[in-house]
């Protein structure tokens, strides 16, 4: 058997056919050549396996791993990891690609002592047009940032190979499985090293599985006894009338939060960055669309919640998000409470 490569790249796929070729080619084009690519076909029923076999015939570093149908990428990723031989594991989803120096950028971070690395990214639509690029704040990391929101899609991440399995591995289920794994790794004391360079190119399309994930957990924002009052609060939040106040509250809350995190040893800036994050926070607030997206009204033990849907995979994770939000979004939540209270104080409409 040939010596173990430095990188094992795990790519789960299902019925991708010839559309998989750019993904495979982006690995074959890497300037750092010491890798193996395990393409785990999740019970594909089209010619995906033949496409991978043809690529493997041209490049023996590519391996097809045939798996029974899981219907979720976590199972194939675990199968890939079980067959991997590399020192480092990197992930590449079947509709994403990499810049030619992606693995070399990761290797530089690992050789400097990193255990877990994430890079910046570009998001592109199906036609290849860039829809967004990760900004500086997307590669600033802290365990609280990891807890509060989903960061780092799999195609941006690599780690020393045993670490995922030591944290319990990839798990299927509701919610975002990458958020779940990175959080469990963080809970074990692992810390991301981040790189601002945009070396991963991600498909930005409403048809991807990330956009179809069922969100069963919620962040409570306001409570009413009457469903009509709850719906009125929701409509006021969506109206845009309070957007400027919320943006100011967002900036103040976030500046305070980052300043507190920055005083801890767990705060991670992207490699080489030492500047002030305040302007980045201001810029994000200006760019933000809805500040409270995905709002719903739901019954809860005889009352009615105005709540935000969460991508959390477990109820325990959602509970932790709720607790941390109460500590770090104080101004925003206070403003929201004022709006809900003013709605509750309004007289009932007169009906004839």
C-alpha positions as CSV (number, residue, x, y, z in Angstrom):
1,X,0.0,0.0,0.0
2,X,1.2,3.5,-0.8
3,X,2.2,5.8,2.1
4,X,-0.7,7.6,3.8
5,X,-1.5,11.0,2.2
6,X,-1.5,14.2,4.2
7,X,-5.2,14.9,3.3
8,X,-8.2,12.7,3.0
9,X,-11.0,14.6,1.2
10,X,-14.5,13.2,1.9
11,X,-17.2,14.0,-0.7
12,X,-20.7,12.5,-0.2
13,X,-22.8,12.4,-3.3
14,X,-26.1,11.2,-4.6
15,X,-27.3,11.1,-8.3
16,X,-24.9,13.9,-9.3
17,X,-23.9,12.4,-12.6
18,X,-21.7,14.6,-14.8
19,X,-22.4,17.6,-12.7
20,X,-19.9,16.1,-10.2
21,X,-17.0,16.6,-12.6
22,X,-16.1,20.2,-11.7
23,X,-16.0,19.2,-8.0
24,X,-13.6,16.3,-8.8
25,X,-11.6,18.5,-11.0
26,X,-11.1,21.2,-8.4
27,X,-9.5,18.6,-6.1
28,X,-7.3,17.2,-9.0
29,X,-6.2,20.8,-9.6
30,X,-4.9,21.4,-6.1
31,X,-1.4,22.8,-6.0
32,X,-0.7,20.6,-3.0
33,X,-0.7,17.0,-4.5
34,X,-0.6,14.8,-1.4
35,X,-4.2,13.9,-1.0
36,X,-6.8,11.1,-1.5
37,X,-10.4,11.8,-2.5
38,X,-13.1,9.4,-1.2
39,X,-16.3,10.0,-3.1
40,X,-19.0,8.2,-1.1
41,X,-21.9,7.4,-3.4
42,X,-25.1,7.3,-1.2
43,X,-26.9,4.6,-3.1
44,X,-26.8,6.5,-6.4
45,X,-29.1,5.1,-9.1
46,X,-27.9,7.1,-12.1
47,X,-24.4,7.1,-13.7
48,X,-22.7,9.0,-10.8
49,X,-20.6,5.9,-9.9
50,X,-19.4,5.5,-13.5
51,X,-18.4,9.2,-13.6
52,X,-16.3,8.6,-10.4
53,X,-14.8,5.4,-11.8
54,X,-13.8,7.2,-14.9
55,X,-12.0,9.9,-12.9
56,X,-10.4,7.3,-10.7
57,X,-9.1,5.5,-13.8
58,X,-7.3,8.7,-14.7
59,X,-6.2,9.6,-11.2
60,X,-5.6,6.8,-8.7
61,X,-5.8,9.2,-5.8
62,X,-9.6,9.1,-6.3
63,X,-11.6,6.3,-4.8
64,X,-15.3,5.4,-5.2
65,X,-16.9,4.2,-2.0
66,X,-20.3,2.7,-2.7
67,X,-22.7,3.0,0.3
68,X,-26.3,2.0,0.9
69,X,-28.8,4.8,0.7
70,X,-28.9,7.0,3.8
71,X,-30.7,10.1,2.4
72,X,-28.5,12.3,4.5
73,X,-24.8,13.3,4.1
74,X,-23.8,12.4,7.7
75,X,-23.8,8.6,7.1
76,X,-21.6,8.9,3.9
77,X,-19.2,11.3,5.6
78,X,-18.7,8.8,8.5
79,X,-18.2,6.0,5.9
80,X,-15.6,8.2,4.2
81,X,-13.8,8.9,7.5
82,X,-13.7,5.2,8.3
83,X,-11.9,4.5,5.1
84,X,-9.6,7.6,5.2
85,X,-5.9,7.3,5.7
86,X,-4.8,10.9,5.8
87,X,-3.4,12.9,8.6
88,X,-6.1,15.6,8.0
89,X,-9.7,15.2,6.9
90,X,-11.2,17.8,4.6
91,X,-14.8,17.9,3.3
92,X,-16.2,18.9,-0.1
93,X,-19.9,18.8,-0.8
94,X,-20.7,17.5,-4.3
95,X,-22.0,20.9,-5.6
96,X,-19.1,22.9,-4.3
97,X,-15.5,23.4,-5.6
98,X,-12.2,24.7,-4.3
99,X,-9.6,27.2,-5.3
100,X,-6.4,25.5,-6.5
101,X,-4.5,26.4,-3.3
102,X,-7.3,25.4,-0.8
103,X,-5.4,22.4,0.6
104,X,-2.1,24.3,0.7
105,X,-3.8,27.1,2.7
106,X,-5.2,24.5,5.1
107,X,-1.8,22.8,5.4
108,X,-0.1,26.1,6.4
109,X,-2.5,26.4,9.3
110,X,-2.0,22.8,10.4
111,X,1.7,23.1,10.3
112,X,1.4,26.1,12.5
113,X,-0.3,23.9,15.1
114,X,-4.0,24.1,14.2
115,X,-6.4,21.2,15.0
116,X,-9.5,22.6,13.2
117,X,-9.4,25.0,10.3
118,X,-12.0,27.0,8.4
119,X,-11.4,29.3,5.4
120,X,-13.4,32.1,3.8
121,X,-15.7,31.3,0.9
122,X,-17.5,32.7,-2.2
123,X,-21.1,31.7,-2.7
124,X,-22.2,31.3,-6.3
125,X,-25.5,30.6,-8.0
126,X,-26.1,27.8,-10.5
127,X,-24.8,29.9,-13.4
128,X,-21.5,30.6,-11.5
129,X,-22.2,34.2,-10.7
130,X,-20.9,35.3,-7.2
131,X,-23.8,36.1,-4.9
132,X,-21.7,36.9,-1.8
133,X,-18.3,36.5,-0.2
134,X,-17.7,35.8,3.4
135,X,-16.7,38.9,5.3
136,X,-14.2,39.3,8.2
137,X,-16.8,38.6,10.9
138,X,-17.6,35.2,9.3
139,X,-14.1,34.1,10.1
140,X,-13.9,35.5,13.6
141,X,-14.6,32.7,16.0
142,X,-15.4,32.0,19.7
143,X,-17.3,29.2,21.4
144,X,-20.2,31.6,21.9
145,X,-20.3,32.5,18.2
146,X,-20.3,28.8,17.4
147,X,-23.2,28.2,19.8
148,X,-25.3,31.1,18.7
149,X,-25.3,30.7,14.9
150,X,-24.4,28.2,12.2
151,X,-20.9,28.9,10.9
152,X,-18.6,27.2,8.4
153,X,-20.2,25.0,5.8
154,X,-18.4,21.6,5.5
155,X,-16.5,22.5,2.3
156,X,-14.7,25.2,4.2
157,X,-13.5,23.0,7.0
158,X,-10.7,20.5,7.7
159,X,-9.4,18.9,10.9
160,X,-6.9,16.4,12.2
161,X,-8.6,13.2,11.2
162,X,-9.5,11.5,14.5
163,X,-11.1,14.6,16.0
164,X,-14.6,14.2,14.4
165,X,-15.0,10.6,15.6
166,X,-13.7,11.5,19.1
167,X,-16.5,14.1,19.3
168,X,-19.2,11.6,18.4
169,X,-19.0,11.9,14.6
170,X,-21.4,13.2,12.0
171,X,-25.1,12.7,13.1
172,X,-28.2,12.7,11.0
173,X,-31.4,14.3,12.1
174,X,-33.2,17.7,12.2
175,X,-31.1,20.8,12.0
176,X,-27.7,21.5,10.4
177,X,-25.4,18.6,11.0
178,X,-22.2,20.7,10.5
179,X,-23.3,23.2,13.2
180,X,-24.0,20.2,15.5
181,X,-20.5,18.6,15.0
182,X,-18.5,21.8,15.2
183,X,-20.4,22.7,18.4
184,X,-19.6,19.3,20.0
185,X,-16.0,19.7,19.0
186,X,-16.0,23.2,20.6
187,X,-17.6,21.7,23.7
188,X,-14.6,19.3,23.9
189,X,-12.2,22.3,24.0
190,X,-11.2,22.3,20.3
191,X,-10.7,25.7,18.8
192,X,-11.0,26.8,15.2
193,X,-8.1,28.5,13.4
194,X,-9.5,30.6,10.6
195,X,-8.3,32.1,7.3
196,X,-9.9,35.0,5.6
197,X,-8.9,33.9,2.0
198,X,-11.9,32.8,-0.1
199,X,-10.7,29.3,-1.1
200,X,-14.0,27.5,-1.1
201,X,-16.7,28.1,-3.7
202,X,-20.2,27.1,-2.4
203,X,-23.4,26.7,-4.4
204,X,-26.0,29.3,-3.3
205,X,-29.3,27.9,-4.3
206,X,-32.7,27.6,-2.6
207,X,-32.9,24.0,-3.8
208,X,-29.9,22.8,-1.7
209,X,-30.6,20.6,1.2
210,X,-29.6,23.3,3.7
211,X,-32.6,25.4,2.6
212,X,-34.9,22.4,3.0
213,X,-33.9,21.5,6.5
214,X,-36.9,21.3,8.9
215,X,-36.6,23.7,11.8
216,X,-38.4,22.3,14.8
217,X,-36.9,24.5,17.5
218,X,-37.6,28.2,18.3
219,X,-36.2,31.2,20.0
220,X,-39.0,32.8,22.0
221,X,-39.1,36.6,21.6
222,X,-42.5,37.7,23.1
223,X,-45.4,36.1,24.9
224,X,-49.1,37.0,24.6
225,X,-52.3,35.6,26.1
226,X,-54.2,36.4,23.0
227,X,-53.2,35.1,19.5
228,X,-54.4,38.3,17.9
229,X,-52.0,40.3,20.0
230,X,-49.2,37.9,19.1
231,X,-50.0,38.3,15.4
232,X,-50.1,42.1,15.7
233,X,-46.6,42.1,17.4
234,X,-45.3,39.9,14.5
235,X,-46.8,42.3,11.9
236,X,-45.2,45.3,13.6
237,X,-41.8,43.6,13.6
238,X,-42.1,42.8,9.9
239,X,-43.4,46.3,9.0
240,X,-39.9,47.9,8.9
241,X,-41.1,50.8,11.2
242,X,-38.5,49.7,13.9
243,X,-35.7,48.7,11.6
244,X,-33.4,51.6,12.4
245,X,-33.9,51.2,16.2
246,X,-33.1,47.5,15.9
247,X,-30.0,48.2,13.8
248,X,-28.7,50.6,16.4
249,X,-29.5,48.1,19.2
250,X,-27.8,45.3,17.1
251,X,-24.6,47.3,16.7
252,X,-24.5,48.3,20.4
253,X,-25.2,44.7,21.6
254,X,-22.7,43.2,19.2
255,X,-19.9,45.6,19.9
256,X,-20.2,44.9,23.6
257,X,-20.4,41.2,23.0
258,X,-17.3,41.1,20.8
259,X,-15.4,43.3,23.2
260,X,-16.2,40.9,26.0
261,X,-15.3,37.8,24.0
262,X,-12.0,39.5,22.8
263,X,-10.8,39.7,26.4
264,X,-10.9,35.8,26.6
265,X,-8.2,33.4,25.4
266,X,-10.8,31.6,23.2
267,X,-11.4,34.6,20.9
268,X,-10.0,33.8,17.4
269,X,-9.3,36.3,14.6
270,X,-8.4,35.1,11.1
271,X,-4.7,34.6,10.6
272,X,-2.9,37.9,10.4
273,X,-5.7,40.2,11.4
274,X,-5.3,42.7,14.2
275,X,-7.7,45.5,13.3
276,X,-10.7,47.0,14.9
277,X,-13.9,45.0,14.4
278,X,-16.3,47.9,15.1
279,X,-16.5,49.0,11.4
280,X,-17.2,45.5,10.3
281,X,-20.1,45.2,12.8
282,X,-21.5,48.6,11.6
283,X,-21.2,47.5,8.0
284,X,-23.0,44.2,8.7
285,X,-25.9,46.0,10.4
286,X,-26.3,48.2,7.4
287,X,-26.3,45.2,5.0
288,X,-28.7,43.1,7.1
289,X,-32.1,42.5,5.6
290,X,-34.7,41.4,8.1
291,X,-33.2,41.6,11.6
292,X,-35.7,39.0,12.9
293,X,-36.2,36.6,10.0
294,X,-38.4,33.5,10.0
295,X,-40.8,34.7,12.7
296,X,-43.8,32.6,13.6
297,X,-46.7,32.7,16.1
298,X,-47.1,29.4,18.0
299,X,-49.2,28.2,20.9
300,X,-47.3,27.3,24.0
301,X,-49.0,26.0,27.2
302,X,-52.1,28.2,26.8
303,X,-50.2,31.3,25.6
304,X,-48.9,32.4,22.3
305,X,-45.3,33.0,21.4
306,X,-43.8,35.2,18.8
307,X,-40.7,33.2,18.0
308,X,-37.8,32.9,15.6
309,X,-37.2,29.5,13.9
310,X,-33.8,28.0,14.6
311,X,-31.6,25.7,12.6
312,X,-30.6,23.9,15.9
313,X,-30.5,20.1,15.6
314,X,-31.5,19.4,19.3
315,X,-33.8,20.9,21.9
316,X,-30.8,21.2,24.3
317,X,-28.9,23.3,21.7
318,X,-32.0,25.5,21.3
319,X,-32.2,26.0,25.1
320,X,-28.5,27.1,25.1
321,X,-29.2,29.5,22.3
322,X,-32.1,31.0,24.2
323,X,-30.0,31.5,27.3
324,X,-27.1,33.1,25.5
325,X,-29.3,35.4,23.4
326,X,-30.8,36.7,26.6
327,X,-27.3,37.7,27.7
328,X,-25.9,39.2,24.5
329,X,-28.9,40.7,22.8
330,X,-30.2,42.7,25.7
331,X,-31.0,45.9,23.9
332,X,-32.7,44.2,21.0
333,X,-34.8,42.0,23.2
334,X,-35.7,45.0,25.4
335,X,-36.9,46.9,22.3
336,X,-38.9,43.9,21.2
337,X,-40.4,43.6,24.7
338,X,-41.5,47.3,24.5
339,X,-43.2,46.6,21.2
340,X,-45.0,43.6,22.6
341,X,-46.1,45.5,25.7
342,X,-47.4,48.4,23.6
343,X,-49.4,45.9,21.5
344,X,-50.8,44.3,24.7
345,X,-51.9,47.7,26.1
346,X,-53.9,48.7,23.1
347,X,-57.7,48.6,23.6
348,X,-59.6,45.8,22.0
349,X,-61.2,46.9,18.7
350,X,-64.9,47.8,19.0
351,X,-67.1,45.4,17.0
352,X,-70.7,46.1,16.1
